[in-house]
Amino acid sequence: MILLLDMNKVATLMTAIKNYYSYFFLPLILIYLLFNIFDGNNGLLSHSRLNAEIASLETKVKNIKSSNSLYEVKISSLQKHDKNTDLVDEQIRNVLGYGKNNEFIIFFDN
């Protein structure tokens, strides 16, 4: 008798689950989708973080390009062996440490 009551309860529970199946899993699916829309790998928050990283990297690229162009100008003037520029003299003093006997050399970090 007890087994029959338990089997009836299980059967009613199974029919209730079948009837309310969509009411249980639909909110779970919606929560999962909303979470991934906002905070997933390709979500809105990740998109804004990536945009900020792109902006910072673009500024770094601009700074590197400007310093690169300065180095290109220095290299081209050194390759020309232009006697009128003080760049050759500056590089000899900075890199090689040469100086005249009666002068002091003071180095400043840029």
C-alpha positions as CSV (number, residue, x, y, z in Angstrom):
1,M,0.0,0.0,0.0
2,I,2.8,2.4,0.8
3,L,4.6,1.6,-2.4
4,L,1.4,2.4,-4.4
5,L,1.1,5.8,-2.7
6,D,4.8,6.5,-3.4
7,M,4.4,5.4,-7.0
8,N,1.4,7.6,-7.4
9,K,3.3,10.5,-6.0
10,V,6.2,9.9,-8.3
11,A,3.8,9.7,-11.3
12,T,2.1,13.0,-10.3
13,L,5.5,14.5,-9.8
14,M,6.6,13.4,-13.3
15,T,3.5,14.8,-14.9
16,A,4.0,18.0,-13.1
17,I,7.6,18.2,-14.3
18,K,6.5,17.5,-17.9
19,N,3.8,20.2,-17.6
20,Y,6.1,22.9,-16.0
21,Y,9.3,21.9,-17.8
22,S,9.5,25.1,-19.8
23,Y,8.8,27.2,-16.8
24,F,11.9,25.8,-15.1
25,F,14.4,25.8,-18.0
26,L,13.4,29.0,-19.8
27,P,14.5,31.3,-16.9
28,L,17.8,29.4,-16.7
29,I,18.4,29.8,-20.4
30,L,17.5,33.5,-20.2
31,I,19.9,34.0,-17.3
32,Y,22.7,32.3,-19.1
33,L,22.1,34.3,-22.3
34,L,21.9,37.6,-20.4
35,F,25.1,36.8,-18.5
36,N,27.0,36.1,-21.7
37,I,25.6,39.2,-23.5
38,F,27.0,41.4,-20.7
39,D,30.0,39.6,-19.2
40,G,30.9,36.8,-21.6
41,N,34.1,36.6,-23.7
42,N,32.5,38.6,-26.4
43,G,30.1,40.5,-24.2
44,L,29.5,44.2,-23.9
45,L,31.9,44.7,-21.0
46,S,34.6,42.8,-22.8
47,H,34.1,45.0,-25.8
48,S,34.5,48.2,-23.8
49,R,37.7,46.7,-22.1
50,L,39.1,45.8,-25.5
51,N,38.3,49.3,-26.9
52,A,40.2,50.9,-24.0
53,E,43.2,48.6,-24.6
54,I,43.1,49.4,-28.3
55,A,43.2,53.1,-27.5
56,S,46.1,52.8,-25.2
57,L,48.0,50.6,-27.7
58,E,47.4,53.1,-30.4
59,T,48.9,55.9,-28.3
60,K,51.9,53.7,-27.6
61,V,52.3,53.1,-31.4
62,K,52.1,56.9,-32.1
63,N,54.8,57.5,-29.5
64,I,57.0,54.8,-30.9
65,K,56.5,56.1,-34.4
66,S,57.5,59.6,-33.4
67,S,60.7,58.4,-31.6
68,N,61.4,56.2,-34.6
69,S,61.2,59.1,-37.0
70,L,63.6,61.1,-34.7
71,Y,66.0,58.1,-34.9
72,E,65.7,58.0,-38.6
73,V,66.6,61.6,-38.9
74,K,69.6,61.1,-36.7
75,I,70.7,58.0,-38.6
76,S,70.3,59.8,-42.0
77,S,72.3,62.8,-40.8
78,L,75.1,60.5,-39.4
79,Q,75.2,58.5,-42.7
80,K,75.6,61.7,-44.8
81,H,78.7,62.6,-42.8
82,D,77.4,66.2,-42.7
83,K,80.2,68.3,-41.3
84,N,77.9,71.2,-40.4
85,T,75.8,69.3,-37.8
86,D,76.7,69.0,-34.2
87,L,75.1,65.5,-34.1
88,V,78.3,63.7,-34.9
89,D,80.1,65.6,-32.2
90,E,77.3,64.9,-29.8
91,Q,77.3,61.2,-30.6
92,I,81.1,61.0,-30.2
93,R,80.8,62.6,-26.8
94,N,77.8,60.5,-25.6
95,V,78.7,57.1,-27.0
96,L,82.5,57.1,-26.9
97,G,83.0,59.5,-24.0
98,Y,85.6,61.6,-25.8
99,G,86.2,65.1,-24.9
100,K,88.9,67.7,-25.1
101,N,91.6,68.0,-22.3
102,N,90.3,71.4,-21.0
103,E,86.6,70.7,-20.9
104,F,84.1,69.0,-18.6
105,I,81.4,66.8,-20.0
106,I,78.1,66.7,-18.1
107,F,75.5,64.1,-19.2
108,F,71.8,64.7,-18.7
109,D,69.3,61.8,-19.0
110,N,66.4,62.6,-21.3
